Amino acid sequence: MTEKRVAVCFHGFLRTGAAMWWVSRRLRAAGYADVSLPTFGYHLRAIEDNAALAATAVRALASRHPGTRIDLVTHSYGGVLARVAWAQHDLPALTRAVLVSPPNRGAVAAAYARRALPVHHFGWDPFGQILPGVPEPWPLPPGEVGILTGGTGTARGLNPMLGDDNDGTVRVDESRHDGAKDFLVMNVQHTMTIMAPRVLDRVVGFLDSGRF
């Protein structure tokens, strides 16, 4: 009998759980029995508060499927959220996780956005958690973790303003984390990394085997 599998997906900044619909569709086609798509207000509350909500979503999924393996797929800021959630809460260990285009080391693009929208002067700093060098050294979630990000293989990347290879939003070097089991760069734009079939095939491949 095929082992039942379930997954939870964390979306990116200024999006909702619905943004992970393409990921959910591909996982269900691969045989996943349940895929949870919670929504977080990254722009409304501190990442620690969102991490508490993420922990609640993970526990709810685990309670619906006792003893079943849990996998994780995140996009962009959702990868940082996952690191905080598992570091600060007693959550079930993951079997495998894929962090797609995560700003693990902060993002130059966030600094640009913060300068363009200086709302932090009024006490609201939605970009503060992902400025270059700001993310704390939280470990990756427990389990086998793969990181997949976009880039061109050139120093210009998709957005020359970011100063290195990038997917238009997150630089390749910003997405790296020493704890990852595997790392893959594909020529795909930031938003499309969670929609492109060829990318989703690689995501499922890692969840199946632990390698891209």
C-alpha positions in Angstrom: 0.0 0.0 0.0 1.3 3.5 -0.8 2.2 5.6 2.2 -0.1 8.5 2.8 1.6 11.9 2.4 0.5 15.4 3.4 2.1 18.8 3.0 1.9 22.4 4.2 2.8 25.4 2.0 3.9 28.8 3.1 3.4 31.7 0.6 5.5 34.8 0.0 5.3 38.4 0.9 2.0 40.4 0.1 0.4 37.2 -1.0 -2.1 34.6 0.4 -2.2 30.9 0.6 -4.0 30.9 -2.7 -0.7 31.8 -4.3 0.5 28.3 -3.6 -2.4 26.7 -5.6 -0.2 25.6 -8.4 2.1 23.8 -5.9 -0.9 22.2 -4.2 -2.3 21.0 -7.6 1.1 19.4 -8.5 1.4 17.8 -5.1 -2.1 16.3 -5.2 -1.3 15.0 -8.7 1.7 13.3 -7.1 -0.6 11.5 -4.6 -0.6 13.9 -1.6 -3.8 13.3 0.4 -3.9 16.8 2.0 -2.1 20.0 1.2 -2.6 22.9 3.7 -2.4 26.5 2.3 -2.5 28.9 5.3 -2.4 32.7 4.9 -0.1 35.0 6.9 -0.1 38.8 7.2 3.6 39.3 6.8 3.0 43.0 6.3 0.8 43.3 9.4 2.7 41.6 12.2 6.1 40.5 13.4 7.5 37.3 12.0 7.4 35.7 15.4 3.6 36.3 15.5 3.3 34.8 12.1 5.4 31.9 13.2 2.9 31.1 16.0 0.1 31.0 13.3 2.3 28.8 11.2 2.8 26.4 14.1 -1.0 26.2 14.6 -1.4 25.3 10.9 1.2 22.6 11.1 -0.3 21.1 14.3 -3.7 21.1 12.7 -2.5 19.2 9.7 -0.6 16.7 11.9 -3.8 16.2 14.1 -5.8 15.4 11.0 -3.3 12.7 9.9 -1.7 11.2 13.0 1.5 9.4 12.3 1.7 10.6 8.7 4.8 12.1 7.2 4.7 15.9 6.7 6.4 17.7 3.9 6.8 21.4 3.4 7.1 23.8 0.4 7.7 27.5 0.8 8.1 30.5 -1.5 10.2 33.5 -0.8 9.6 35.0 2.6 7.7 31.8 3.5 11.1 30.1 3.8 12.3 32.5 6.5 8.9 32.0 8.3 9.5 28.2 8.3 12.9 28.6 9.9 11.4 30.8 12.7 8.4 28.5 13.2 10.4 25.3 13.7 13.0 27.1 15.8 10.6 28.7 18.2 7.9 26.0 18.4 7.8 22.3 19.2 6.6 21.0 15.9 6.7 17.6 14.2 9.9 17.0 12.3 9.5 17.2 8.5 10.3 14.4 6.2 11.4 16.8 3.5 11.1 20.4 2.6 11.8 22.6 -0.5 12.4 26.3 0.1 11.8 28.1 -3.2 13.6 31.4 -3.7 14.0 32.1 0.1 15.8 35.3 1.2 17.7 33.3 3.8 20.4 36.0 4.1 18.0 39.0 3.6 17.4 40.6 0.2 18.8 43.7 -1.5 15.4 44.1 -3.1 13.8 44.6 0.3 16.2 47.4 1.0 15.2 49.1 -2.3 11.5 48.7 -1.4 12.1 50.1 2.1 13.7 53.2 0.7 10.9 53.6 -1.9 8.2 53.1 0.8 9.7 54.5 4.0 6.8 53.6 6.2 9.3 52.5 8.9 9.6 56.1 9.9 6.0 55.8 11.2 6.6 52.7 13.2 5.6 50.1 10.6 8.5 48.2 9.1 7.3 45.3 6.9 10.6 45.0 5.1 12.8 45.1 8.3 12.9 41.3 8.8 14.4 40.7 5.4 16.9 43.4 4.9 20.4 42.2 3.8 22.1 40.5 6.7 19.1 40.9 9.1 17.6 37.4 9.3 18.8 35.6 12.4 20.8 32.4 12.1 17.8 30.3 12.6 18.4 26.7 11.5 16.5 25.1 8.7 13.5 23.0 9.7 14.4 19.5 10.8 14.4 17.0 8.0 16.0 16.9 4.6 15.8 20.4 3.0 16.4 21.4 -0.6 16.7 25.0 -1.8 15.6 25.9 -5.4 16.0 29.4 -6.7 15.9 31.3 -10.0 18.9 32.8 -11.8 20.6 33.1 -15.2 24.0 31.8 -14.4 25.4 35.3 -15.1 26.4 38.2 -12.8 23.5 40.3 -14.2 20.7 38.0 -13.3 17.1 38.8 -14.3 17.4 42.2 -12.5 20.8 43.9 -13.0 20.0 46.4 -10.2 20.4 43.6 -7.6 24.1 43.3 -8.3 24.5 39.6 -8.8 22.8 36.5 -10.3 19.1 36.6 -9.3 15.5 35.7 -10.1 14.4 39.3 -10.4 13.8 39.6 -6.6 16.1 37.4 -4.6 19.8 36.9 -5.4 21.2 33.4 -5.7 23.7 34.1 -2.9 20.9 35.4 -0.7 19.0 32.2 -0.9 21.8 29.9 0.2 21.9 28.1 3.6 24.7 25.9 4.8 22.2 23.3 6.2 20.6 22.5 2.9 21.0 19.0 1.5 20.7 20.1 -2.1 20.7 23.4 -4.0 19.5 24.1 -7.5 19.4 27.2 -9.7 16.9 27.3 -12.6 16.4 30.0 -15.2 13.0 31.2 -14.0 11.6 34.4 -12.7 10.7 34.8 -9.0 6.9 34.6 -9.2 7.0 31.8 -11.7 9.1 29.6 -9.5 5.9 28.3 -7.9 4.0 28.1 -11.1 6.3 26.7 -13.8 5.7 22.9 -14.4 9.4 22.2 -14.9 10.1 23.8 -11.5 7.3 22.0 -9.7 8.6 18.7 -11.2 11.9 19.3 -9.5 10.1 20.2 -6.2 8.2 16.9 -6.3 11.5 15.1 -7.2 13.2 16.4 -4.1 10.2 15.5 -1.9 10.4 12.0 -3.3 14.1 11.4 -3.2 15.9 14.1 -1.2 17.7 15.2 -4.4 16.8 17.6 -7.2 
